[in-house]
Amino acid sequence: MSLIDPPALTRVVEVGAPRGAAERAGILIHGRERTPEEMVDLAVRLNLPGVRWLAPTVEGGSWYPGRFFDPIAANAPYISHAFEIFDQMIAEAREGGRLHPGQIIMMGFSQGACLALEYTVRNLGMSRNVVAFTGGLFGSPGALWPAYPRPLSRSRILLTGSDADDWVPEERVRNTAQILTGLGAEVTLRIYAGRPHIISEPEVEEARTFLQL
């Protein structure tokens, strides 16, 4: 896979309320080398009535090749391509404007969480409800974060992490929460002790409560 040939969208799995009758819609973004079916299982565990869930995937099951804390340029072509896919998913989720941004949910795990957060910051107003299970904003450690031009004053974000996760260090999760709060988002941060690189049942419960408000 070359930098000019990001993985293509291969399929979209759908579950939940039917198109035209859903009260809300959500985009489910899986982690590295994972499947949309795993995210669909998560949606079933959440058991939120009235939500239409769309879970896209790309060739190879990974959205970008590097780590989220690599220099942004290393993953930039892949991130941009993923965002094009998310644009398509949100356009479908909104059903021609029947659902507004406050009725749209962006939800991801690991790679998917990082992309959900970055997409929300760079594309203000597309979705105002974000659940990021173990993720952070992109960029190398110690680097200056981009000066994002638009505040997130109408966005709600649930961000989780662990003090024992090598893939997504706790410090980066906390730093991301600080940045998002500084941009005006309403951020709920949860750090779990000893939790491995999974979505735990307490996190599912936290997300259910968050999305029921």
C-alpha positions in Angstrom: 0.0 0.0 0.0 1.5 3.3 -1.0 0.9 6.8 0.4 -1.1 7.7 -2.7 -3.3 4.6 -2.6 -5.2 4.6 0.7 -7.4 1.6 1.4 -10.8 1.8 -0.3 -14.2 1.5 1.3 -15.3 -2.1 0.9 -18.6 -2.4 2.7 -21.0 -0.8 5.2 -22.8 -2.9 7.8 -26.1 -1.5 9.1 -28.1 -2.3 12.2 -30.8 -0.7 14.4 -33.7 1.5 13.4 -34.6 1.6 9.7 -33.8 4.5 7.4 -36.7 7.0 7.4 -37.8 6.1 10.9 -34.7 6.5 13.0 -34.7 9.2 15.7 -30.8 9.3 15.6 -28.0 7.8 13.5 -24.5 6.8 14.4 -21.2 6.1 12.6 -19.3 3.1 14.1 -15.5 3.2 13.3 -13.6 0.0 14.1 -10.0 -0.3 15.3 -6.9 -1.5 13.5 -7.3 -4.9 11.8 -10.8 -5.2 13.3 -14.2 -5.6 11.7 -17.4 -3.6 11.4 -19.2 -6.6 12.9 -17.4 -6.0 16.2 -18.7 -2.4 16.3 -22.2 -3.6 15.4 -22.0 -6.0 18.4 -21.1 -2.9 20.4 -24.2 -1.1 19.2 -26.3 -4.2 20.2 -24.7 -4.1 23.7 -25.6 -0.4 24.0 -29.3 -1.2 23.3 -30.3 2.3 22.4 -33.7 2.4 20.8 -34.4 4.5 17.7 -30.7 4.7 16.5 -29.7 3.6 13.0 -26.0 2.5 13.0 -23.7 2.5 10.0 -20.4 0.7 10.3 -18.0 1.2 7.3 -14.7 -0.7 6.7 -11.8 -0.5 4.3 -9.5 -3.0 2.6 -7.2 -4.7 5.1 -9.3 -3.5 8.1 -6.9 -0.6 9.0 -7.6 3.0 8.4 -4.0 4.2 8.5 -0.6 2.4 8.8 1.2 4.2 11.6 0.4 5.1 15.2 -1.7 8.1 16.1 1.2 9.7 17.9 3.4 9.6 14.8 3.9 13.0 13.0 0.7 13.9 11.4 2.2 13.9 7.9 3.0 10.2 8.2 -0.7 9.3 8.2 -2.1 12.4 6.5 -3.2 10.8 3.2 -4.9 8.0 5.0 -6.6 10.3 7.4 -7.9 12.5 4.6 -9.3 9.4 2.8 -11.0 8.2 5.9 -12.6 11.6 6.4 -14.0 11.4 2.8 -15.6 8.1 3.8 -17.0 9.6 7.0 -18.5 12.5 4.9 -20.3 9.9 2.8 -21.5 8.1 5.9 -22.8 11.2 7.6 -24.6 12.3 4.5 -26.3 9.0 4.4 -27.0 9.1 8.1 -28.6 12.6 7.8 -31.0 11.3 5.1 -31.0 14.5 3.1 -31.3 16.7 6.2 -34.1 14.8 8.0 -31.6 14.4 10.9 -29.6 17.3 12.2 -26.0 17.2 13.6 -27.4 17.0 17.2 -28.9 13.6 16.2 -25.7 12.2 14.8 -23.2 10.1 16.8 -19.6 9.4 15.9 -18.3 6.4 17.8 -15.0 4.6 17.5 -12.5 2.3 19.2 -8.7 2.8 19.2 -7.9 3.8 15.6 -11.6 4.5 15.1 -11.6 6.6 18.3 -8.7 8.7 17.1 -10.3 9.3 13.8 -13.7 10.2 15.4 -12.0 12.8 17.6 -9.9 14.3 14.8 -12.8 14.3 12.4 -15.0 16.1 14.9 -12.3 18.8 15.5 -11.7 19.4 11.8 -15.3 19.2 10.7 -17.3 21.2 13.2 -21.0 20.7 13.0 -21.1 17.3 11.2 -21.8 15.5 14.5 -22.2 16.9 18.0 -22.1 13.6 19.9 -18.8 11.7 20.1 -17.9 8.5 21.9 -14.2 7.7 21.7 -13.2 4.5 23.4 -9.5 4.7 24.0 -8.2 7.4 21.6 -6.5 10.7 21.2 -5.9 13.5 18.7 -3.2 12.9 16.1 0.4 14.2 16.4 3.8 13.3 17.6 4.6 13.7 21.4 5.7 17.2 22.3 4.7 18.7 19.0 2.6 21.8 18.8 -1.0 21.0 18.2 -2.6 22.6 15.1 -4.5 25.9 15.8 -8.0 24.7 15.0 -10.0 27.7 13.8 -13.4 26.8 15.1 -14.7 26.2 18.7 -16.5 23.0 19.7 -19.0 24.8 22.0 -21.9 22.6 20.9 -20.1 19.2 21.0 -20.4 16.5 23.6 -17.6 14.0 23.9 -17.1 10.9 26.0 -13.4 10.0 26.0 -12.1 6.8 27.7 -8.7 5.4 28.3 -6.6 3.1 30.6 -3.6 3.5 32.8 -2.3 0.1 31.4 -2.7 0.5 27.6 0.4 0.6 25.5 -1.4 1.4 22.3 -3.0 4.6 23.6 -1.0 6.1 26.6 -3.0 7.6 29.4 -1.1 10.9 29.2 -2.2 11.3 25.6 -5.8 10.6 26.4 -5.7 13.2 29.2 -3.9 15.7 27.0 -6.6 15.2 24.3 -9.3 15.9 26.9 -7.6 19.1 27.9 -7.4 20.3 24.3 -11.0 19.4 23.5 -12.2 21.2 26.6 -10.1 24.2 25.7 -11.9 24.3 22.3 -15.2 24.5 24.1 -16.4 20.9 24.0 -18.3 19.3 26.9 -15.9 16.5 27.7 -16.5 13.5 29.9 -13.2 11.7 30.6 -13.0 8.2 32.1 -9.6 6.5 32.9 -9.9 2.8 33.9 -7.3 1.2 36.1 -5.6 -1.9 34.7 -8.1 -2.2 31.8 -6.5 -3.9 28.7 -7.0 -2.7 25.1 -10.7 -3.5 24.9 -14.1 -1.8 25.4 -15.0 -2.9 28.9 -18.6 -3.4 30.2 -18.3 -0.3 32.5 -17.4 1.8 29.3 -20.5 0.4 27.5 -22.6 1.4 30.5 -21.0 4.9 30.6 -21.6 5.3 26.9 -25.3 4.3 27.2 -25.8 6.8 30.0 -24.0 9.5 28.0 -26.1 8.9 24.9 -29.4 8.8 26.8 -29.0 12.4 28.1 
